Amino acid sequence: MSHWVTTASMKVSVTWPRSRNSRARTGPYTGYGGPEVLTVSQVAAPEPGPGQLRIRVRAAAVNPIDVRIRAGMMQGVFPVDFPMVPGWDVAGVVDEVGEGAAFSVGEEVFGVATVGGYSEYALLDRPFAKPRELSFETAAAMITVGEAAYRALEHLGVREGQTLLIHGAGGSVGTVAVQLASARGITVVGTVAEEDIERVTGLGAVAVRYGDGWLERVRAAAPDGVDAVFDASGAGVLPDSVALVGDADKVITIADPAAARHGVLFTGTDPADRFPQALPQLAHLIAAGRLDLPLWRTYPLAEPHRPTQPWKPAATAATAATAAKSSSSPDAVTDHRFFSAEGSSTARTTRAR
Ligand SMILES: NC(=O)c1ccc[n+]([C@@H]2O[C@H](COP(=O)([O-])OP(=O)(O)OC[C@H]3O[C@@H](n4cnc5c(N)ncnc54)[C@H](OP(=O)(O)O)[C@@H]3O)[C@@H](O)[C@H]2O)c1
Protein backbone atom coordinates (compact mmCIF):
# COMPACT_ATOMS: atom_id res chain seq x y z
CA MET A 1 0.00 0.00 0.00
CA SER A 2 1.14 3.52 -0.59
CA HIS A 3 -0.23 6.98 -0.37
CA TRP A 4 0.47 10.61 -1.05
CA VAL A 5 1.18 12.83 1.87
CA THR A 6 0.85 16.46 2.84
CA THR A 7 3.14 18.48 5.07
CA ALA A 8 2.10 21.56 6.95
CA SER A 9 0.48 22.96 3.88
CA MET A 10 0.28 20.70 0.94
CA LYS A 11 1.82 17.32 0.49
CA VAL A 12 -0.21 14.35 -0.61
CA SER A 13 0.26 10.65 -1.00
CA VAL A 14 -1.49 7.77 -2.69
CA THR A 15 -2.51 4.25 -1.81
CA TRP A 16 -2.08 1.42 -4.28
CA PRO A 17 -2.98 -2.23 -4.12
CA ARG A 18 -0.16 -4.63 -5.00
CA SER A 19 0.42 -4.97 -8.71
CA ARG A 20 -0.12 -8.42 -10.19
CA ASN A 21 1.99 -7.90 -13.30
CA SER A 22 4.34 -5.44 -14.92
CA ARG A 23 1.52 -2.97 -15.49
CA ALA A 24 1.47 -0.08 -13.07
CA ARG A 25 -1.14 2.40 -12.05
CA THR A 26 -0.28 6.04 -12.35
CA GLY A 27 -2.02 9.38 -11.94
CA PRO A 28 -1.60 11.48 -15.09
CA TYR A 29 -3.38 14.45 -16.59
CA THR A 30 -3.67 15.10 -20.29
CA GLY A 31 -4.34 18.82 -20.28
CA TYR A 32 -3.95 21.81 -18.01
CA GLY A 33 -6.72 22.55 -15.61
CA GLY A 34 -8.18 22.12 -12.20
CA PRO A 35 -8.17 18.96 -10.10
CA GLU A 36 -10.69 17.37 -12.42
CA VAL A 37 -7.99 16.78 -15.06
CA LEU A 38 -6.23 14.25 -12.83
CA THR A 39 -6.97 10.67 -13.82
CA VAL A 40 -5.84 7.17 -12.95
CA SER A 41 -4.52 4.93 -15.70
CA GLN A 42 -2.40 1.85 -16.34
CA VAL A 43 1.04 2.00 -17.94
CA ALA A 44 3.95 -0.39 -18.27
CA ALA A 45 6.01 -0.42 -15.10
CA PRO A 46 9.27 1.49 -15.73
CA GLU A 47 12.46 -0.57 -15.92
CA PRO A 48 15.50 0.68 -14.00
CA GLY A 49 18.57 1.56 -16.04
CA PRO A 50 22.18 1.20 -14.87
CA GLY A 51 22.59 2.60 -11.39
CA GLN A 52 18.87 3.19 -10.98
CA LEU A 53 16.37 1.73 -8.54
CA ARG A 54 12.75 1.00 -9.14
CA ILE A 55 10.64 1.45 -6.04
CA ARG A 56 7.10 0.62 -5.17
CA VAL A 57 5.92 4.05 -4.19
CA ARG A 58 4.50 4.13 -0.69
CA ALA A 59 4.15 7.91 -0.54
CA ALA A 60 4.61 10.83 -2.91
CA ALA A 61 4.54 14.47 -1.91
CA VAL A 62 2.34 17.11 -3.44
CA ASN A 63 4.03 20.47 -3.44
CA PRO A 64 2.56 23.83 -4.49
CA ILE A 65 4.64 23.62 -7.66
CA ASP A 66 2.81 20.43 -8.73
CA VAL A 67 -0.49 22.22 -8.56
CA ARG A 68 0.82 25.27 -10.41
CA ILE A 69 2.28 23.15 -13.20
CA ARG A 70 -0.97 21.26 -13.57
CA ALA A 71 -2.91 24.50 -13.69
CA GLY A 72 -0.73 25.70 -16.58
CA MET A 73 0.74 28.55 -14.55
CA MET A 74 4.32 27.47 -15.15
CA GLN A 75 4.31 26.90 -18.91
CA GLY A 76 7.22 29.27 -19.47
CA VAL A 77 9.39 27.46 -16.96
CA PHE A 78 8.06 23.88 -16.98
CA PRO A 79 6.51 23.12 -20.36
CA VAL A 80 4.57 19.88 -20.06
CA ASP A 81 4.43 16.92 -22.43
CA PHE A 82 1.05 15.26 -21.99
CA PRO A 83 0.20 12.89 -20.50
CA MET A 84 1.94 14.33 -17.49
CA VAL A 85 2.31 12.37 -14.28
CA PRO A 86 2.91 14.88 -11.50
CA GLY A 87 5.03 14.55 -8.41
CA TRP A 88 8.72 14.13 -7.84
CA ASP A 89 9.28 13.41 -4.17
CA VAL A 90 8.72 9.76 -3.34
CA ALA A 91 9.43 7.16 -0.69
CA GLY A 92 9.00 3.44 -1.01
CA VAL A 93 10.52 -0.01 -1.10
CA VAL A 94 13.13 -1.09 -3.63
CA ASP A 95 11.45 -3.43 -6.09
CA GLU A 96 14.08 -3.86 -8.78
CA VAL A 97 17.67 -2.68 -9.13
CA GLY A 98 19.59 -1.58 -12.20
CA GLU A 99 23.13 -2.75 -12.78
CA GLY A 100 25.50 -1.29 -10.20
CA ALA A 101 22.76 0.23 -8.06
CA ALA A 102 23.77 0.83 -4.48
CA PHE A 103 20.65 -0.61 -2.82
CA SER A 104 19.00 -4.01 -2.68
CA VAL A 105 15.46 -5.20 -3.24
CA GLY A 106 13.38 -4.71 -0.11
CA GLU A 107 15.26 -1.71 1.27
CA GLU A 108 13.28 1.39 2.21
CA VAL A 109 14.42 4.51 0.41
CA PHE A 110 13.35 8.00 -0.57
CA GLY A 111 14.38 10.46 -3.24
CA VAL A 112 13.41 12.42 -6.33
CA ALA A 113 11.74 10.34 -9.02
CA THR A 114 12.97 10.55 -12.61
CA VAL A 115 9.38 10.44 -13.82
CA GLY A 116 6.09 11.34 -12.20
CA GLY A 117 5.91 10.17 -8.64
CA TYR A 118 2.13 9.74 -8.40
CA SER A 119 2.59 6.22 -9.62
CA GLU A 120 2.70 2.72 -8.37
CA TYR A 121 6.35 2.53 -9.34
CA ALA A 122 9.04 5.17 -9.72
CA LEU A 123 12.68 5.23 -10.75
CA LEU A 124 15.32 6.87 -8.59
CA ASP A 125 18.76 7.95 -9.74
CA ARG A 126 19.88 9.14 -6.33
CA PRO A 127 18.10 7.28 -3.56
CA PHE A 128 18.69 7.74 0.13
CA ALA A 129 18.17 5.15 2.83
CA LYS A 130 15.00 5.85 4.80
CA PRO A 131 15.46 5.54 8.55
CA ARG A 132 13.06 2.92 9.87
CA GLU A 133 11.64 5.43 12.36
CA LEU A 134 10.67 7.81 9.56
CA SER A 135 7.30 7.17 7.95
CA PHE A 136 7.10 6.89 4.18
CA GLU A 137 4.79 9.90 4.20
CA THR A 138 7.19 12.13 6.07
CA ALA A 139 10.15 10.89 4.05
CA ALA A 140 8.42 11.92 0.83
CA ALA A 141 7.09 15.17 2.24
CA MET A 142 10.46 16.37 3.51
CA ILE A 143 12.37 16.23 0.24
CA THR A 144 11.55 19.48 -1.57
CA VAL A 145 10.62 21.22 1.65
CA GLY A 146 13.69 20.26 3.65
CA GLU A 147 16.17 20.79 0.87
CA ALA A 148 14.79 24.25 0.10
CA ALA A 149 14.94 25.33 3.73
CA TYR A 150 18.49 24.01 4.11
CA ARG A 151 19.60 25.61 0.84
CA ALA A 152 18.24 29.04 1.72
CA LEU A 153 20.09 29.07 5.03
CA GLU A 154 23.31 27.98 3.33
CA HIS A 155 23.03 30.74 0.76
CA LEU A 156 22.32 33.39 3.35
CA GLY A 157 25.24 32.27 5.50
CA VAL A 158 23.47 33.52 8.58
CA ARG A 159 25.36 32.68 11.76
CA GLU A 160 24.82 32.00 15.42
CA GLY A 161 23.84 35.15 17.26
CA GLN A 162 22.35 36.82 14.20
CA THR A 163 18.68 37.51 13.52
CA LEU A 164 16.86 36.01 10.56
CA LEU A 165 13.42 37.01 9.30
CA ILE A 166 11.49 34.21 7.57
CA HIS A 167 8.43 35.13 5.53
CA GLY A 168 5.98 32.26 5.40
CA ALA A 169 7.39 30.71 8.55
CA GLY A 170 4.15 28.80 9.06
CA GLY A 171 4.35 27.02 5.72
CA SER A 172 6.10 23.78 4.95
CA VAL A 173 9.48 25.22 4.01
CA GLY A 174 9.23 27.90 6.67
CA THR A 175 8.45 25.36 9.36
CA VAL A 176 11.67 23.50 8.61
CA ALA A 177 13.72 26.67 8.17
CA VAL A 178 12.61 28.03 11.55
CA GLN A 179 13.81 24.89 13.30
CA LEU A 180 17.10 24.57 11.42
CA ALA A 181 17.94 28.21 12.07
CA SER A 182 16.95 28.07 15.72
CA ALA A 183 19.07 24.97 16.22
CA ARG A 184 22.04 26.93 14.86
CA GLY A 185 21.62 29.59 17.53
CA ILE A 186 20.05 32.10 15.17
CA THR A 187 17.24 34.31 16.46
CA VAL A 188 14.29 33.80 14.14
CA VAL A 189 11.44 36.18 13.51
CA GLY A 190 8.73 34.67 11.33
CA THR A 191 5.75 36.19 9.56
CA VAL A 192 2.79 33.81 9.75
CA ALA A 193 -0.97 33.59 9.56
CA GLU A 194 -2.74 34.49 12.78
CA GLU A 195 -3.63 30.85 13.41
CA ASP A 196 -0.01 29.74 13.00
CA ILE A 197 1.43 32.11 15.60
CA GLU A 198 1.24 29.67 18.48
CA ARG A 199 2.62 26.70 16.56
CA VAL A 200 5.53 28.63 15.04
CA THR A 201 6.34 30.23 18.37
CA GLY A 202 6.57 26.70 19.72
CA LEU A 203 9.17 25.92 17.06
CA GLY A 204 11.46 28.59 18.44
CA ALA A 205 10.59 31.73 16.45
CA VAL A 206 9.20 35.08 17.40
CA ALA A 207 6.09 34.85 15.26
CA VAL A 208 4.29 37.93 13.99
CA ARG A 209 1.23 38.13 11.79
CA TYR A 210 1.82 38.52 8.07
CA GLY A 211 0.01 41.07 5.90
CA ASP A 212 -0.35 44.82 6.17
CA GLY A 213 1.87 46.26 8.88
CA TRP A 214 4.25 43.28 8.97
CA LEU A 215 7.29 45.56 8.70
CA GLU A 216 6.36 47.46 11.86
CA ARG A 217 5.60 44.24 13.69
CA VAL A 218 8.95 42.76 12.71
CA ARG A 219 10.80 45.92 13.75
CA ALA A 220 9.06 45.76 17.11
CA ALA A 221 9.92 42.07 17.47
CA ALA A 222 13.57 42.62 16.52
CA PRO A 223 14.49 46.04 17.94
CA ASP A 224 18.21 45.40 17.37
CA GLY A 225 17.60 44.80 13.68
CA VAL A 226 17.44 41.92 11.24
CA ASP A 227 20.57 40.53 9.59
CA ALA A 228 19.01 38.49 6.79
CA VAL A 229 15.65 37.62 5.26
CA PHE A 230 14.40 34.35 3.81
CA ASP A 231 11.23 34.77 1.78
CA ALA A 232 9.34 31.47 1.61
CA SER A 233 6.03 33.21 0.91
CA GLY A 234 6.34 34.88 -2.47
CA ALA A 235 3.91 37.43 -1.13
CA GLY A 236 5.54 40.56 -2.53
CA VAL A 237 7.61 41.26 0.54
CA LEU A 238 10.99 41.75 -1.12
CA PRO A 239 11.18 45.57 -1.43
CA ASP A 240 10.43 46.13 2.25
CA SER A 241 12.69 43.24 3.20
CA VAL A 242 15.62 44.80 1.33
CA ALA A 243 14.87 48.11 3.03
CA LEU A 244 14.78 46.34 6.40
CA VAL A 245 18.26 44.82 6.15
CA GLY A 246 19.71 47.51 3.87
CA ASP A 247 21.36 45.04 1.51
CA ALA A 248 19.69 42.94 -1.21
CA ASP A 249 22.46 40.34 -0.83
CA LYS A 250 21.07 39.59 2.61
CA VAL A 251 17.68 38.65 1.20
CA ILE A 252 16.79 35.44 -0.61
CA THR A 253 13.57 34.05 -2.01
CA ILE A 254 12.36 30.68 -3.20
CA ALA A 255 8.98 31.94 -4.26
CA ASP A 256 8.97 35.48 -5.69
CA PRO A 257 9.59 35.65 -9.45
CA ALA A 258 10.16 39.42 -9.12
CA ALA A 259 13.40 38.76 -7.22
CA ALA A 260 15.76 40.05 -9.90
CA ARG A 261 13.90 43.35 -10.09
CA HIS A 262 14.82 43.91 -6.46
CA GLY A 263 18.39 42.63 -6.76
CA VAL A 264 17.46 39.55 -4.70
CA LEU A 265 18.62 36.00 -5.38
CA PHE A 266 15.89 33.57 -6.40
CA THR A 267 17.11 30.10 -5.63
CA GLY A 268 15.68 26.87 -6.96
CA THR A 269 15.57 27.01 -10.73
CA ASP A 270 19.09 25.65 -11.31
CA PRO A 271 19.39 21.91 -10.52
CA ALA A 272 23.07 22.49 -9.74
CA ASP A 273 22.00 24.88 -6.99
CA ARG A 274 20.59 22.16 -4.75
CA PHE A 275 21.68 20.47 -1.57
CA PRO A 276 20.44 16.87 -1.82
CA GLN A 277 23.30 15.87 0.44
CA ALA A 278 21.36 17.51 3.26
CA LEU A 279 18.48 15.06 2.96
CA PRO A 280 19.94 12.14 4.96
CA GLN A 281 20.80 14.54 7.77
CA LEU A 282 17.31 16.01 7.75
CA ALA A 283 15.76 12.55 7.67
CA HIS A 284 17.72 11.53 10.74
CA LEU A 285 16.82 14.74 12.57
CA ILE A 286 13.12 14.05 11.96
CA ALA A 287 13.47 10.38 12.85
CA ALA A 288 15.20 11.37 16.09
CA GLY A 289 12.40 13.78 16.95
CA ARG A 290 14.69 16.80 16.67
CA LEU A 291 12.95 18.29 13.66
CA ASP A 292 9.18 18.43 13.33
CA LEU A 293 7.62 18.24 9.89
CA PRO A 294 3.86 18.37 10.34
CA LEU A 295 1.82 16.46 7.81
CA TRP A 296 -1.43 18.00 6.79
CA ARG A 297 -3.32 15.22 5.06
CA THR A 298 -2.87 12.09 3.05
CA TYR A 299 -5.01 11.00 0.14
CA PRO A 300 -5.50 7.91 -1.96
CA LEU A 301 -4.74 8.29 -5.63
CA ALA A 302 -8.33 7.30 -6.32
CA GLU A 303 -9.32 10.71 -4.97
CA PRO A 304 -6.95 12.86 -6.97
CA HIS A 305 -9.12 15.93 -6.77
CA ARG A 306 -8.56 16.30 -3.07
CA PRO A 307 -4.96 17.53 -3.12
CA THR A 308 -5.91 20.54 -5.15
CA GLN A 309 -8.78 21.71 -3.09
CA PRO A 310 -8.08 24.90 -1.19
CA TRP A 311 -5.33 24.15 1.22
CA LYS A 312 -4.28 25.45 4.53
CA PRO A 313 -2.32 23.93 7.37
CA ALA A 314 -4.78 22.01 9.50
CA ALA A 315 -3.67 23.90 12.54
CA THR A 316 -6.99 23.37 14.23
CA ALA A 317 -7.17 19.73 13.33
CA ALA A 318 -5.55 18.07 16.23
CA THR A 319 -4.42 18.53 19.77
CA ALA A 320 -1.91 21.20 20.64
CA ALA A 321 0.84 18.65 20.60
CA THR A 322 -0.01 17.66 17.07
CA ALA A 323 -1.15 20.96 15.65
CA ALA A 324 -1.01 20.98 11.87
CA LYS A 325 -0.05 17.33 11.89
CA SER A 326 -2.56 15.08 10.23
CA SER A 327 -1.46 12.09 8.27
CA SER A 328 -3.12 8.80 7.57
CA SER A 329 -1.93 5.33 8.15
CA PRO A 330 -1.91 3.33 4.91
CA ASP A 331 -4.88 1.31 6.08
CA ALA A 332 -6.84 4.40 6.95
CA VAL A 333 -6.13 5.73 3.50
CA THR A 334 -7.29 2.51 1.93
CA ASP A 335 -10.53 2.92 3.76
CA HIS A 336 -10.80 6.45 2.42
CA ARG A 337 -10.94 7.74 5.94
CA PHE A 338 -8.64 10.39 7.20
CA PHE A 339 -7.01 10.35 10.57
CA SER A 340 -4.06 12.08 12.09
CA ALA A 341 -1.12 9.93 12.96
CA GLU A 342 -2.37 10.05 16.53
CA GLY A 343 -5.89 9.11 15.59
CA SER A 344 -7.46 12.56 15.66
CA SER A 345 -9.77 13.63 12.87
CA THR A 346 -8.36 15.79 10.19
CA ALA A 347 -9.80 19.22 9.56
CA ARG A 348 -10.63 20.36 6.08
CA THR A 349 -8.95 23.40 4.78
CA THR A 350 -11.04 26.50 4.86
CA ARG A 351 -9.20 29.05 2.82
CA ALA A 352 -7.74 29.09 -0.66
CA ARG A 353 -4.87 31.13 -1.99
N1 LIG B 1 12.47 27.59 -5.36
C1 LIG B 1 12.45 26.44 -4.69
O1 LIG B 1 13.42 25.69 -4.68
C2 LIG B 1 11.22 26.06 -3.90
C3 LIG B 1 11.20 24.90 -3.15
C4 LIG B 1 10.06 24.64 -2.37
C5 LIG B 1 9.00 25.51 -2.39
N2 LIG B 1 9.06 26.61 -3.18
C6 LIG B 1 7.98 27.61 -3.18
O2 LIG B 1 8.08 28.28 -1.93
C7 LIG B 1 6.79 28.61 -1.46
C8 LIG B 1 6.60 27.98 -0.10
O3 LIG B 1 6.51 26.58 -0.24
P1 LIG B 1 5.78 25.74 0.89
O4 LIG B 1 5.78 24.33 0.46
O5 LIG B 1 6.33 26.12 2.21
O6 LIG B 1 4.31 26.36 0.73
P2 LIG B 1 3.24 26.56 1.86
O7 LIG B 1 3.34 25.40 2.79
O8 LIG B 1 1.99 26.83 1.14
O9 LIG B 1 3.73 27.84 2.68
C9 LIG B 1 3.52 29.16 2.26
C10 LIG B 1 3.26 29.94 3.53
O10 LIG B 1 3.26 31.34 3.22
C11 LIG B 1 2.23 31.91 4.00
N3 LIG B 1 1.84 33.20 3.48
C12 LIG B 1 0.80 33.54 2.68
N4 LIG B 1 0.78 34.86 2.49
C13 LIG B 1 1.81 35.37 3.20
C14 LIG B 1 2.28 36.68 3.41
N5 LIG B 1 1.70 37.76 2.86
N6 LIG B 1 3.38 36.83 4.18
C15 LIG B 1 3.99 35.78 4.75
N7 LIG B 1 3.57 34.50 4.60
C16 LIG B 1 2.48 34.32 3.83
C17 LIG B 1 1.13 30.90 3.91
O11 LIG B 1 0.16 31.13 4.89
P3 LIG B 1 -1.39 30.81 4.58
O12 LIG B 1 -1.47 29.31 4.55
O13 LIG B 1 -2.14 31.43 5.69
O14 LIG B 1 -1.73 31.44 3.28
C18 LIG B 1 1.90 29.62 4.13
O15 LIG B 1 2.06 29.36 5.50
C19 LIG B 1 5.80 28.10 -2.51
O16 LIG B 1 5.55 29.17 -3.39
C20 LIG B 1 6.59 27.02 -3.24
O17 LIG B 1 6.14 26.84 -4.56
C21 LIG B 1 10.13 26.91 -3.93
Ligand as a Chemical Component Dictionary entry (heavy atoms), coordinates in Angstrom:
data_LIG
# 
_chem_comp.id                   LIG 
_chem_comp.type                 NON-POLYMER 
_chem_comp.pdbx_formal_charge   0 
_chem_comp.three_letter_code    LIG 
# 
loop_
_chem_comp_atom.comp_id 
_chem_comp_atom.atom_id 
_chem_comp_atom.alt_atom_id 
_chem_comp_atom.type_symbol 
_chem_comp_atom.charge 
_chem_comp_atom.model_Cartn_x 
_chem_comp_atom.model_Cartn_y 
_chem_comp_atom.model_Cartn_z 
_chem_comp_atom.pdbx_ordinal 
LIG N1  N1  N 0  12.465 27.591 -5.360 1  
LIG C1  C1  C 0  12.447 26.436 -4.694 2  
LIG O1  O1  O 0  13.419 25.688 -4.676 3  
LIG C2  C2  C 0  11.225 26.060 -3.902 4  
LIG C3  C3  C 0  11.202 24.903 -3.151 5  
LIG C4  C4  C 0  10.065 24.638 -2.366 6  
LIG C5  C5  C 0  8.996  25.511 -2.387 7  
LIG N2  N2  N 1  9.063  26.611 -3.181 8  
LIG C6  C6  C 0  7.983  27.609 -3.182 9  
LIG O2  O2  O 0  8.084  28.277 -1.935 10 
LIG C7  C7  C 0  6.789  28.610 -1.460 11 
LIG C8  C8  C 0  6.603  27.976 -0.102 12 
LIG O3  O3  O 0  6.511  26.576 -0.242 13 
LIG P1  P1  P 0  5.780  25.744 0.888  14 
LIG O4  O4  O 0  5.783  24.328 0.464  15 
LIG O5  O5  O -1 6.329  26.121 2.207  16 
LIG O6  O6  O 0  4.308  26.361 0.725  17 
LIG P2  P2  P 0  3.240  26.555 1.857  18 
LIG O7  O7  O 0  3.344  25.404 2.790  19 
LIG O8  O8  O 0  1.988  26.831 1.144  20 
LIG O9  O9  O 0  3.729  27.843 2.681  21 
LIG C9  C9  C 0  3.523  29.157 2.262  22 
LIG C10 C10 C 0  3.258  29.942 3.530  23 
LIG O10 O10 O 0  3.263  31.341 3.223  24 
LIG C11 C11 C 0  2.228  31.914 4.001  25 
LIG N3  N3  N 0  1.839  33.202 3.476  26 
LIG C12 C12 C 0  0.798  33.540 2.676  27 
LIG N4  N4  N 0  0.777  34.858 2.492  28 
LIG C13 C13 C 0  1.809  35.372 3.197  29 
LIG C14 C14 C 0  2.280  36.677 3.414  30 
LIG N5  N5  N 0  1.697  37.764 2.863  31 
LIG N6  N6  N 0  3.384  36.835 4.182  32 
LIG C15 C15 C 0  3.992  35.781 4.749  33 
LIG N7  N7  N 0  3.569  34.502 4.602  34 
LIG C16 C16 C 0  2.484  34.315 3.828  35 
LIG C17 C17 C 0  1.129  30.898 3.912  36 
LIG O11 O11 O 0  0.162  31.132 4.891  37 
LIG P3  P3  P 0  -1.391 30.807 4.584  38 
LIG O12 O12 O 0  -1.473 29.314 4.549  39 
LIG O13 O13 O 0  -2.138 31.428 5.691  40 
LIG O14 O14 O 0  -1.730 31.437 3.279  41 
LIG C18 C18 C 0  1.900  29.619 4.129  42 
LIG O15 O15 O 0  2.064  29.360 5.499  43 
LIG C19 C19 C 0  5.804  28.101 -2.513 44 
LIG O16 O16 O 0  5.548  29.168 -3.393 45 
LIG C20 C20 C 0  6.592  27.023 -3.243 46 
LIG O17 O17 O 0  6.144  26.841 -4.564 47 
LIG C21 C21 C 0  10.134 26.907 -3.935 48 
# 
loop_
_chem_comp_bond.comp_id 
_chem_comp_bond.atom_id_1 
_chem_comp_bond.atom_id_2 
_chem_comp_bond.value_order 
_chem_comp_bond.pdbx_ordinal 
LIG N1  C1  SING 1  
LIG C1  O1  DOUB 2  
LIG C1  C2  SING 3  
LIG C2  C3  SING 4  
LIG C2  C21 DOUB 5  
LIG C3  C4  DOUB 6  
LIG C4  C5  SING 7  
LIG C5  N2  DOUB 8  
LIG N2  C6  SING 9  
LIG N2  C21 SING 10 
LIG C6  O2  SING 11 
LIG C6  C20 SING 12 
LIG O2  C7  SING 13 
LIG C7  C8  SING 14 
LIG C7  C19 SING 15 
LIG C8  O3  SING 16 
LIG O3  P1  SING 17 
LIG P1  O4  DOUB 18 
LIG P1  O5  SING 19 
LIG P1  O6  SING 20 
LIG O6  P2  SING 21 
LIG P2  O7  DOUB 22 
LIG P2  O8  SING 23 
LIG P2  O9  SING 24 
LIG O9  C9  SING 25 
LIG C9  C10 SING 26 
LIG C10 O10 SING 27 
LIG C10 C18 SING 28 
LIG O10 C11 SING 29 
LIG C11 N3  SING 30 
LIG C11 C17 SING 31 
LIG N3  C12 SING 32 
LIG N3  C16 SING 33 
LIG C12 N4  DOUB 34 
LIG N4  C13 SING 35 
LIG C13 C14 SING 36 
LIG C13 C16 DOUB 37 
LIG C14 N5  SING 38 
LIG C14 N6  DOUB 39 
LIG N6  C15 SING 40 
LIG C15 N7  DOUB 41 
LIG N7  C16 SING 42 
LIG C17 O11 SING 43 
LIG C17 C18 SING 44 
LIG O11 P3  SING 45 
LIG P3  O12 DOUB 46 
LIG P3  O13 SING 47 
LIG P3  O14 SING 48 
LIG C18 O15 SING 49 
LIG C19 O16 SING 50 
LIG C19 C20 SING 51 
LIG C20 O17 SING 52 
# 
